[in-house]
Amino acid sequence: MSRPVDTVIAAAALFLGERITTSSGLREHHSHGQDTQTPVMPDAVAFLETSEEAGKLLALCHAHGVPVVPYGTGTSLEGHVTPVRGGISVDMSRMTAVLEVNQADMDCRVQPGLTHRSLNAHLRDQGLFFPVDPGADASLGGMCATRASGTNAVRYGTMRENVMGLTVALADGRIIKTGGRVRKSSTGYDLTRLFVGSEGTLGIITEIQLRLHGIPEAMSAAVCQFERLDEAVETVIAIMQAGIPVARMELLDDVQMGACIAYSKLEGYAALPTLFFEFHGTPAGVKEQAGLAEEIAAGFEARGFQWATDPDARTKLWRARHDAYWACLALKPGHQGIATDAIVPISRLAEAVMGAQEDIRASGLTAPIVGHVGDGNFHTVILVPPEPGGLERAWELDKKIVARALALGGSCSGEHGVGIGKREFLELEHGAETLAVMRSVKAALDPKGILNPGKMFLN
Ligand SMILES: Cc1cc2nc3c(=O)[nH]c(=O)nc-3n(C[C@H](O)[C@H](O)[C@H](O)COP(=O)(O)OP(=O)(O)OC[C@H]3O[C@@H](n4cnc5c(N)ncnc54)[C@H](O)[C@@H]3O)c2cc1C
């Protein structure tokens, strides 16, 4: 007797043809993301091209109880795309169309496989940009599903603020539209926000309506270095509390800065605690913001601002920041990385970051600190020693950093999401009753539990 998944594969081949495959190379590629969880191969990989195909495939999987795991570009960091119970990995990389750009309203509609960098390349000539910029060139569908953010979030918000509406194929194959093109609406439950951050557990996102922003008239970037990490963090807190509308403000500790200097060939900087800034606005506005920030930094013993005003220097600086994860891995070849993602209210940032630094020292591990500190969010990339017990030591350190963030009123993940790696913290963070409500939502939309099973909840 054939397995349910074989029945689904055979039936799906009738409308997907060779776009559903059991090739071992492709199954292996879809067995993991960018994480240290144990890879598990899906039974098949399906490459979708339309919303209707998503609906038809889901209806089949629903009828036969076969797991479905949406797959964007596989850059998520918590085991999100690992098909822990087998089934079909649904690859969205062929759905990359920009369906419309409404220049006058500053919004657009795209397919979910398009990446944020490709969207920005498409928009550049129209004077518009999409601000959410995770370090990896992730798909916009994956970014919706993880409620991603990046360096610009301090000024422009995360996917939560920049997704206006969605088309979603539900577990039973129905296709719904949520939200719309207006800047606000007071009608009904906010299903768009429900699907943003749902990690493929509630539906497959097949179209996305995004808010766009005008490319600012003036932009300038600056680097500012400190002798001590606490001085850099106190500068961040003071700048946020002063209400200076920085576009980007990123912290790198001395180890991370050393790694970036080596990996990205940054010249003229020392391996010291560092802040990267960017200011957007009119020329006068940018000058004023930068002047105020520089004044505050000087009060915390900063060495002064080094400016990167021309576009090439700015691009080099931010590319170095976006490559920080790879720069960490290059510090110790053969080590894997676990990226922590704690976030705290801005007033508690110094306690969280300095506490993390103490934990890292005590652990004896190498774990550079880098982060979107304007939001209170920072990462440590814990380098996992390739020896027995290495992974356990790394997870132990991760847990300590999370425990402190929660105790300070924060969250275990500001932007990477739950996946497998953060499931154990969900109840601690939200409470048992709130978690029970989340489970009811899951049960209502996916009663057979076929959508990305084994993620978000512990069982
Ligand atoms: C070097 C590096 C830097 C990073 N920097 C950042 C950062 O600054 N900020 C940040 O937020 N993240 C960052 N990340 C993490 C990662 O890029 C984000 O989580 C990103 O949003 C994942 O997108 P993806 O297309 O790779 O999704 P995937 O990894 O393919 O999938 C992620 C989750 O989304 C689901 N999913 C994917 N597509 C869909 C869809 N169409 N419908 C429904 N569910 C779907 C999957 O099932 C899975 O649960 C970084 C990762 C790396 C490797």
The ligand as a MOL file (V3000), in Angstrom:
LIG
                    3D

  0  0  0     0  0            999 V3000
M  V30 BEGIN CTAB
M  V30 COUNTS 53 58 0 0 0
M  V30 BEGIN ATOM
M  V30 1 C 23.6560 36.2970 7.5290 0
M  V30 2 C 22.2470 36.3990 8.0350 0
M  V30 3 C 21.8020 37.6070 8.5140 0
M  V30 4 C 20.4750 37.7380 8.9700 0
M  V30 5 N 20.0680 38.9460 9.4270 0
M  V30 6 C 18.7820 39.0900 9.8220 0
M  V30 7 C 18.3100 40.3630 10.2600 0
M  V30 8 O 19.0430 41.3520 10.3200 0
M  V30 9 N 17.0080 40.4560 10.6070 0
M  V30 10 C 16.1510 39.3950 10.5560 0
M  V30 11 O 14.9690 39.5500 10.8540 0
M  V30 12 N 16.5990 38.1770 10.1780 0
M  V30 13 C 17.8680 37.9960 9.7990 0
M  V30 14 N 18.3140 36.7800 9.3890 0
M  V30 15 C 17.3830 35.6290 9.3940 0
M  V30 16 C 16.6150 35.4040 8.0690 0
M  V30 17 O 17.2300 36.0290 6.9720 0
M  V30 18 C 15.1690 35.8890 8.2320 0
M  V30 19 O 14.5220 35.0870 9.2170 0
M  V30 20 C 14.3440 35.8450 6.9580 0
M  V30 21 O 13.1270 36.5060 7.1850 0
M  V30 22 C 14.0630 34.4380 6.4460 0
M  V30 23 O 13.5980 34.5300 5.1200 0
M  V30 24 P 13.7410 33.2740 4.1250 0
M  V30 25 O 13.1970 33.6580 2.8100 0
M  V30 26 O 15.1170 32.7640 4.1110 0
M  V30 27 O 12.7640 32.2650 4.8390 0
M  V30 28 P 12.9710 30.7280 5.1220 0
M  V30 29 O 14.1610 30.5200 5.9710 0
M  V30 30 O 12.9070 29.9870 3.8480 0
M  V30 31 O 11.6500 30.4300 5.9620 0
M  V30 32 C 11.4650 31.0430 7.2250 0
M  V30 33 C 10.0940 30.6850 7.7640 0
M  V30 34 O 9.1040 31.2700 6.9510 0
M  V30 35 C 8.2280 30.2940 6.4010 0
M  V30 36 N 7.9190 30.7360 5.0430 0
M  V30 37 C 8.7790 31.0120 4.0410 0
M  V30 38 N 8.0940 31.4390 2.9560 0
M  V30 39 C 6.7840 31.4310 3.2930 0
M  V30 40 C 5.5680 31.7340 2.6080 0
M  V30 41 N 5.5720 32.1870 1.3480 0
M  V30 42 N 4.4040 31.5700 3.2510 0
M  V30 43 C 4.3640 31.1460 4.5370 0
M  V30 44 N 5.4690 30.8270 5.2290 0
M  V30 45 C 6.6600 30.9740 4.6140 0
M  V30 46 C 8.9820 28.9800 6.4840 0
M  V30 47 O 8.1370 27.8820 6.5790 0
M  V30 48 C 9.7780 29.1920 7.7530 0
M  V30 49 O 8.9960 28.8970 8.8650 0
M  V30 50 C 19.6190 36.6130 8.9380 0
M  V30 51 C 20.0870 35.3850 8.4710 0
M  V30 52 C 21.3830 35.2610 8.0220 0
M  V30 53 C 21.8590 33.9390 7.5070 0
M  V30 END ATOM
M  V30 BEGIN BOND
M  V30 1 1 1 2
M  V30 2 1 2 3
M  V30 3 2 2 52
M  V30 4 2 3 4
M  V30 5 1 4 5
M  V30 6 1 4 50
M  V30 7 2 5 6
M  V30 8 1 6 7
M  V30 9 1 6 13
M  V30 10 2 7 8
M  V30 11 1 7 9
M  V30 12 1 9 10
M  V30 13 2 10 11
M  V30 14 1 10 12
M  V30 15 2 12 13
M  V30 16 1 13 14
M  V30 17 1 14 15
M  V30 18 1 14 50
M  V30 19 1 15 16
M  V30 20 1 16 17
M  V30 21 1 16 18
M  V30 22 1 18 19
M  V30 23 1 18 20
M  V30 24 1 20 21
M  V30 25 1 20 22
M  V30 26 1 22 23
M  V30 27 1 23 24
M  V30 28 2 24 25
M  V30 29 1 24 26
M  V30 30 1 24 27
M  V30 31 1 27 28
M  V30 32 2 28 29
M  V30 33 1 28 30
M  V30 34 1 28 31
M  V30 35 1 31 32
M  V30 36 1 32 33
M  V30 37 1 33 34
M  V30 38 1 33 48
M  V30 39 1 34 35
M  V30 40 1 35 36
M  V30 41 1 35 46
M  V30 42 1 36 37
M  V30 43 1 36 45
M  V30 44 2 37 38
M  V30 45 1 38 39
M  V30 46 1 39 40
M  V30 47 2 39 45
M  V30 48 1 40 41
M  V30 49 2 40 42
M  V30 50 1 42 43
M  V30 51 2 43 44
M  V30 52 1 44 45
M  V30 53 1 46 47
M  V30 54 1 46 48
M  V30 55 1 48 49
M  V30 56 2 50 51
M  V30 57 1 51 52
M  V30 58 1 52 53
M  V30 END BOND
M  V30 END CTAB
M  END
